[in-house]
Amino acid sequence: MAEIKSNPAVEKLVEHAVKNKTISYDEISDWLPEELVKSEAMNDIIALLEAEGVEINEDGGPAASPGAAQN
């Protein structure tokens, strides 16, 4: 899982999710490159988010787009 944590897209996703304390599966798919979404790494990413105290929801809610996360 350490390899996943060092991925820049995953780092941004985790930062966003921790800030909001919740994220939907749709948002996770939007934030990550397709090759991660469609890989076995998704289980590690979900576990990482849960370990950070992020609630993962089935449905999409209001959220910032990945581009909005950049300051």
Disulfide bonds with the S-S distance in Angstrom:
none
